[in-house]
Amino acid sequence: MKKNDLSKLLSENAYPGRGIVIGRSTDGKYAVTAYFIMGRSVNSRNRVFVEDGEGIRTQAFDPSKMEDPHLIIYSPVRVLGNKTIVTNGDQTDTIYELMDNQQTFEQALRTREFEDDAPNYTPRISGIMHIENGEYNFAMSILKSDDGDADSCERFTFAYSNPRSGAGRFIHTYMGDGNPLPSFEGEPELVGIEGDIDTFTDNVWNSLNEDNKVSLFVRFIDIETGEYETRIINKNV
């Protein structure tokens, strides 16, 4: 599979929606993840990321403008021991709670399906990073409607063991703008992971469509120690 330039992929797509990147830094030392949200409506754009323990949650920037918190307010990132969960919805909590009760990532997501936002039926995208004793692996999932059928859910899980340095996988909700919005297709895209945390963060943020981007979260986790650094950028400040 061809390794894509992440900045190019983002800059050429005005509306990838919400996106998750997971991979490994160029020097091999860090497990890397990024999660971004975008919005076309006032309600979607009226959000910020805020820290919540070891994770983050979305919050209304201006509470007086919040029309409907459904599908808008959730915890995109939570940490369960040596596992970091990253998703585009409240399935973060489902994964956390069921894995805490000894179920697997895939088993937890079998209790969920795509979002109930007809006619888009936005896919639920999820990722989990597992770091233990200097070893690192991750998995990604997408739950999507079968070509807009509200009664049919397609479930795909992709697992990556010992990911190589300087590479990652990128999954997002939409192939581009449209009405209805076209759901992501295929396996997560292979992308390069370049630079330190600040360089990587700046490259992702600056490549997102200026009108539609809302917030970005980036985390670099030391694979040997489990210690991490986080960056959060909000368009609303």
N, C-alpha and C positions, 0 to 999 in steps of 0.2 A: 504494500500500500504506500502511495506517495505521501511524504510528510508535507503538510500544508503550512503556510505562513499564517499564524493565528491572526495577526493584525490585518492581513489582506482579506481573510475570510470575513472578519468582522466589518471592515470598512466597505466591503462590497455587498453587504446585506443590511438594508436599512432597518429591518425589523426581525432579528432572530428571536425576539421575545425574551425569555429567560434562558440563561445558559450556564452550564457547569463544565469546567476544565479540571482534569485531574492528571497529574503526571509526576515527573521527577526533574529536579534542577539539572543544569548542564554539568555541574561538578559532581553530581550524584549524591550529595550530602542531604538533600531535602526532598521530602514529599511535598508536592505543590498542589494547591487547589485554588480555584477562583469561581465565584458565583456572581452573576450580574442579573439585574432586573431592568426591564424597559417598560414603557407605557405609551399608549396612544390617547387614552382618556384622561380627563382631569383627575378622576378617582385613582387611576393607576399611577399617575405621576406624582400624586400627593403622598409620597412615602420617603422614609429614610431607613437605613440600617442603624441599629444601636446594639451595643454589646450587651450580652445577657449571660452572665457566668462565663463559661469557656466558649460559648457560642454567640449567636446573634439572633435578633428578631427584627421584623419590620414594624414600623410605627408610623402613624399619620404625622406628616410634617405640620399640617394645619388641621387640627381635629374638627374645626367648624366646617371644613370642606369634605370630610369623609362621608360618602354617600352609602357605601355598603362594604363592611369589612370582610364579607365572604370572599374567599380566595385571594384576598389582598393582605391580610394580617396573619402572620404565621412565623414560625422559627425556622429559617433556612438551614441553620447550622447548630448541631448539638454534639457533645462529646460523651461517649460511653466508654469509660476506661481507656483502652488503647485504640479505640475506634472513633473516627470522625465522620459524622453523617452530614451530607450536604444534599438538599433537595429544593424543589421549587414550590413546596406547599406544606400543608399540615401532615403529610405522610412522614415528615421528619419525626414527629411524635410517635406515629405508629411503629416505625422502624426501631426507635429507641426503646419503647415500652416492650415490644415483643422480643427483641433481641436480648433485653434485660431478663426476659423469661425463657431464655435458651432456645428461641426460634432463630432461624437464619434470616438473612437479608431478603432472600427470595421468598421465603415463607411469609414474612411480614407483609411484603408487597402484594401477595396473592389476596390479601383482604381488602385491597384498594383497586380503583380503576381510574381512568381519565377524569378530568374535571367536568362538572355539570354546567358548562357554559355554552350551551347550544347557540349557534351552529358550529362554533369552533371546536368544541370538545378538546380543549387544550390538553396535550399529553402531560402526564406526571413524570418528571425526570428526577432520578435519584442517584447518589453516589455514596460509597462507603470506603474509607481508607483504613487499613489495618497495619499498625506498626508495632512490632514486638521483637525484642532481642536482636535489633539491628536489621531485621527483615521487614520488607514492605510489599504489600499487595493491595489492589483495589478492585472494586466492581462498580458497574454502572447499570442503570435500568431505565427502561421507558415503558410506560403503560399508555396505549393509544387506541383511539377508536379505529375500527376497521372501515376506513374510507368514509367516515362520517356517520356510521351506523351507531346509534345510541345504545343498541342492545348487544354489541359485539366488541369485546376488548382484546387487543393483542398485547402480549407480554413478552418482553425481551430483556435478558440479562447478559451482560458481557463482563468477563472476569479477566484480570491481568495480574500475573505473578511476576515478581521481580522486574518491574518496569524499567526500561533502559533510560539512561541519563539523557537529558535534553529533549525528551519527547513526552507527549501527553495525549489524552483523548478529550474531545470536545463534543458535547451533546447539547442541543438546544431545542426549544419547543416548536419553532416554526422555520420552514424553509425560506420564508420571506414574507413580505407584506401581502395582504389580499383580503378578500371578504367572500366566504369565510377564510380564516387564516390557514394556510397549508401546513399540516403537521410534519415534523422532522421525519426523514426516511433514511433507512440503512443503519449501519453500525456507527458508533461514535467516530468522528473524524480524527485522523492522526495529525497532530500539530506539534510544532516545535515549542519548547519551553526555554526561553532565553533570558539571561541576565539575572541580577539579584532581585530581591523582592520589590524594591522600589522601581527598578527598570521595568520589570514584568508588569507591575501594577499600572505604571504610566502608559505602557504600550497598549494594554487592554483598554483602559479608560479612554485614551485618546483615539482609539480605533472605533469605538461605538458611536452610532449616529447621534449627533449633537442634540437633535430635537427629541429623540425618543429615549435616550439613556436616563436612568434614574439613580441607581446605586450599584456599587461594586465592593465585593469582599474578596480579599486575597490572604492566604495563609501559607507560610513555609514552615514545615515541621522537621526538626532535626531527626533523622532516622535512627541515629545512635542513642540519643538522649530523650527524645520525645518532646523536648522543649520547642516552643513555636514563637513565631512573630506574625502579627496580623496587621493588615492595612484595610481601612474602610474609607471609601470616597462616596459622598452623597452630593448630588447635583443641588438639592435643596439644603442650603446652609443658613 
